[in-house]
Amino acid sequence: MKRTAITTLMTTLVVAAYTGIGFAGAWTAPKNTFYEKLSYNYYYAHENFDASGSRGGTANNGKFADHNISNYFEYGLRDDLTVLNSLTYKWLDNRDDTAHSTASSLGDVDLGLRYKLLDSNAGIVSTQLLVKIPGAYDKADPLPLGNGQFDTELRLLYGRSLYPFIPGYGNVEVGYRWRADGPSDEVRYLIEFGVDVTKSIFTRAKLDGIYSVDNGKKHDGSGNPTTTNNFDLGKLDLTVGYKVTPAWGVELSYRPDIYGQNTAAGANYSFALYYKTP
């Protein structure tokens, strides 16, 4: 599975150079400006990645669906300091030939700060601190909406404009997530490219990955195949957007799970409306 991940990563770098502009990770929002993105997402999986990384069918013909509405917000406290927040309301459905369970509630909430360390001709370097707070659900439910514990993540981000070569940008991120109450810690990584195709149309491609440190102590079996204990996951996020005005825009995204271990193997479809301070 690790060899597959490396091969996929290199392929994504080549393909993404022709795709990819929305909001790049390393940049901070100018003081007193903000970015708001409201999206509807549909995730569906009827397969799993097993412990060896092989993709196959679920036990008892299982099917998992996650409908959710999410909101992402950034605000510039200073030119070099941005506060961010993300929250999601979920409707989950998990069924197989032997059982059926549903759940709905506010999922986990992310709160964070991004600080710009360096701004030069070589690019932008930032650091980000993120805290994940459990949502309004009971982790003992038959189908919990999350792991029900606090996470703390520290991330380093690098971004660079690709002008004047092409009208776009590149962004690379790597971070470490400490997870309380049992689940494994994680190394998180992201590679992103964005391009303006015209003045109004942009594209974006990301490889968004999670690598488990395998130090988790909990046992799987919560009923939610996306909240397992020690798992790896790589997602390819492909987006096309249209700028209605300089401030408003819409996005369509497709995000398949392309490699992993010990977790669901599905795909996410998304429609988003965003607004940013002109």
N, C-alpha and C positions, 0 to 999 in steps of 0.2 A: 504494500500500500504506500509506503514512503517513497519508493521509486516512482510510482504512479503520480504521487503528489508533485514531485520535482519535475517530471515530464510535463504535467499539466501546467505548472507554473511557467515554464519556459515557453510553451505554446501560447499561453495567454499573453505573455509579453509581446509576442510577435503580432498576434491578432489585434490586441487592444491598441496598438499604435495607430490603427486605422479607425478606431471607434472612440467612444468615450465621452457638454460641459455642464455641469451642474454646480455643486459646491465642493471645492477641494478641501481635504482635511487639514493640511498644515497651516493654512491661512487663518488669521484672526479677523473678526469683524471690526471695522472702524468704530471708534467711540460713538455711542448712542445710536448705532444702527442695529438692525435685527434681520433675521431670516426665519421664516415660518413655513413648515411643510406639513400638510395634512394628507394622509394617504389611506387608501383602502387596499388591503392585502388578502390574497387567498393562497394558502399553502395546502398541498395535498400530497400524501405519500401512501403507496401500497407496497413499498419495498423497504428493506433495511440494508445497512452496511454491517456485516458481521465482524467478529474480532480480528479476522485476517484482512479486512478491507474489501472483501468480495460483496458484490451487490446481488441480492436475491429476494424472493418473495417473503412475506411476513407469515408468521404462524397463524393457522386457522383463517387464512384469507383476510387478514386484517387490513383496515383502511383508516387513515387518520386525516382529519381536515381541521384547519385553523383559519377561520375568518376573523379579521381584526381591523380596527381603525386605529391608526397611530398618528401621533403628533410629535414633530421634532422642532426645537426652537433654539436659536442662538442669539445672544445679545452682547454687543461690545461694551464692556465696562470701561475699558481704555483701548487705545489703538493696538496694544500688545496683549490684552487680556479679554478673553471671551468666556461668558458663562453659557452652559448648554443644558438642555433638559429634553428627555424623551419619555413618553408614556404611551401605553397601548391598552385598548379594551378588546378582549378576546372572546370569541365564541368557538369552543372546541367540540369536536365530535370524533370519538374513537369506537370503532365497531369491528367485530369479526363474527365468525360462525357461531360463537358461544356466548358473546356478551356485547352490550352496547352501553356506552356512557357519554354524557355530555357535561359541559361546564361553561360558565360565562362569568366574567368579572374583569376588574382592572388588573392587568399583568404587572410585571416588575417595572419600576421607575428608575431611570438613569438621571443622575445629577453630575455635572462635571465643570471643570475649568480648563481652558487651553491658554497657555502662555507662550508668546513668541520669543524665542531665545536669540535668533539671528535672522536678519533680513539683508541680503546682499545680492550681487549679480549672480552668485552661485546658487541662489535659491533661498527658501524659507525653512528654518528649523524651529520646531515648536515641541513643547511637552504638554501632556494632557493627563489630568487626574480625574478619574471617573469612579463614582460610587453607585452601585446598583442596590436599590431598596426593594424588598419583597412587596408585591402588590396586595390588594385586598382579597386574598383567597386563603384557603386553608390547605397547607401542604399535605395534610392527611386525607384530603378528598380523593375519591376514586379516580378522578382525572384532574390533577392539580395543574394550574396555569404556569407554574415555575417550580424551582427547587426550594423556594421559601427561605432563602438565607441571603445575607449581605455579601456582596462582592466589592473588592477594591482593585482598581486597575491603574497602572502607571504606563504611559505610552509615549514613545518618541516618534515624531512625524517630520518628514522632509518633503517639500513640494517645490516645483520649479516650473515657470512658464516656458513653453516651447516656442514662443515667438522669437525671432521672425521666421523660423523654419516652417512651422505650421501653427495655425490659430488654436492652440490648445495648451494643456498642462500635463504634468506627471506628478504622482504622489506616492510615497512609500511610508508605511507605518509598521511599527513592531512594538508590542507591549506585553506585560506580564499581569495576569489577573489572579489575585489571591481570593480564595473562596472559603467562606466560613461553613461550619457545621457539616462537613463531610465530603461534598463533591470535590473532584480533583481540581487543583490549580491548572491554569491554562496559559500557554504562549499564544498571543493573538497577532496576526499579521495581515497586511492589506497592501495590494499593489493596484494603482488606479491610473487610468489615462482618460482624458477628455478632449474632445475636438468640437469646435464650432464648424458645422458643415456649411451653413449660411448665416446671415445676420439673425435669423429667427430660429433655426433648427440646430440642435446640438446632440451629440451622442456621448456616451460614457461607458467604460468597461472596468470592472473591478474583479480581482481575485481576493475573496475575503475568507480567511482561514482561521481555524482553531486547532491547536496542537495540545493534547492532554499531557500533563506532567505525570499522570498515572499514580498520583499519591492519594486518591480518593478512598474513603473508608465506608461510604454508604453502599447499600445493595440496591440494584435496579429493581423495577417492578411497580413503579408509581402509577402506571397506566398511561403515562404520556411518553411516547417514544422519542421525543425531542429533548427530554430532561434527564437523560441517563447520566451515569456517574463519571466514568473515564472514557471520553469519546474524542475522536478527531473528526473534523469536518471542513471541507473546502467547497465554497459556493462561488459560482461565476455569475456576476451581476451585470446584465446588459440593459442599457437605458437609452431611450430616445425621447428628447424633450422639444417643446415648442414654446418660444418666448412670445406670449400674447402682447405684452408691453415690456418696457425695460424693467418693470417691477414684478409683473405677474407671469406665470408660466404653468405648463402642465407637463407631466412625464408619464411614460409607459415603461414598465420594467419587467424583465423576465429573469428569474434567479434560480437556476437548477443547482441541486447538490451534486457535485461531480466526483467527489471522493470522500471517504470517511471510514470510521470504525465505530462499532457499537452505538449506532444511532439511526434515525430514520433517513431514508433516501427518497426525497421528493423534489418538488419545485414550487416556487412562489411566483405569483402574478400580481402586479401592483399598478394602481392608477393613483397619481398624486397631483395635488394642486399646491403651488408654492407662491410665496410673496417675500420679496426682500426690499429693504429700503433703497429707493432709487439713488 
